[in-house]
Amino acid sequence: MRKDIDERVAEQQRAQGSDELAKLDLIAGIDPFCSIDRSCVQNEEGHDSHLLAFVRPLWSVEFDSELHILRGGPTKQITFEEERQAQALLPKTSVLSQRGISASPVPEAPNAIPCGCIPARSPTARARGGGGRAPEEGPGAGPGACSLHLSERADWQYSQRELDAVEVFFSRTARDNRLGCMFVRCAPSSRYTLLFSHGNAVDLGQMCSFYIGLGSRINCNIFSYDYSGYGVSSGKPSEKNLYADIDAAWQALRTRYGVSPENIILYGQSIGTVPTVDLASRYECAAVILHSPLMSGLRVAFPDTRKTYCFDAFPSIDKISKVTSPVLVIHGTEDEVIDFSHGLAMYERCPRAVEPLWVEGAGHNDIELYAQYLERLKQFISHELPNS
């Protein structure tokens, strides 16, 4: 098997010119969107994207400042108490809070096009972002103006009122990539916020409509981000960037919005379960939801793999045993992309796994269409987790 892998890597190295990208392409079968024509798959810096697959950005943003992440992730899991002690040592007005921006409405242009009514030739729709919040006051606070632009291919089904609840900004990762972030205020009075790591071949422009619908139904706010090389995020897709990306998203959610770890639910879907498991193995949080998880990249490409090799990508199966938060695993029994056995193995390795959701007959991309999906999420968040 190792010889077959080496031959495939060598073949892709000749075609792609990069051993790292070739290794990542080994698991291109993880998502059916990989059939997208690679000739049109580039990020805004002109680099081909090979983290399984990639689509052109469906959204863009304009900002006045960036939120910089000043420290990397821990080497061991951080508990709630340790997190509180660390926060108590910070000054009341920290550098992070000073540099954070607070979005405020941007006056629409006289000929602005209402979202959802985009002419065929119009490339984007201009809309106000930020939910009407006023700019932050105090030293170092920027004016906070930002705007969200949705392309005509963005899957948008909601009104300007819903769009006003979407806040967008840039953060910066420890690997010096600019990270596009989105905070959706679906339920302002809710205790929990989902830190959502989306699947492959989508970006925030395509997902924001789903976030509003999901958050309003399960009574949670949702914070999400685009992986490096995806959407408006800079850099190139890679495994190391995935982990740095979710670290930056976690820190932005903690510092910009003041959400405590015990109120954060980590949600990962498909390839998004990889950074989710990595972060959950290092930080304690309210809960973890793994939607169609994979054990590792090699185990997807070669189902008979029984151990983790040094060249294997995304070895979540070796990290899940370190997760001390409650874990809900969701998987379709007829998943044609990541076999159901992956979800079952991840569930069996979880120290604090709750009752899983095995969706009979569901594939990789249609679990959300089954009624038990929302029912199980509501039950887990509203009744199995503390809500006071």
Secondary structure, DSSP 8 states (H G I E B T S, - for coil): -HHHHHHHHHHHHHHHS-HHHHHHHTTGGG-GGGGS-GGG-B-TTS-B--SS-----SEEEE-S--EE--S---SS-B-HHHHHHHHHTS-SS-HHHHH----B-----TT---TT---TT--EEEEE-STT-----STT----B-EEEEETTS-----HHHHTTEEEEEEE-TTS-EEEEEEE-S-TT-S-EEEEE--TT--HHHHHHHHHHHHHHHT-EEEEE--TTSTT--S---HHHHHHHHHHHHHHHHHHS---GGGEEEEEEGGGHHHHHHHHTTB--SEEEEES--S-HHHHHSTT--S--TT-S--GGGTGGG--S-EEEEEETT-SSS-HHHHHHHHHH-TTB---EEETT--SS-GGGSHHHHHHHHHIIIIIS---
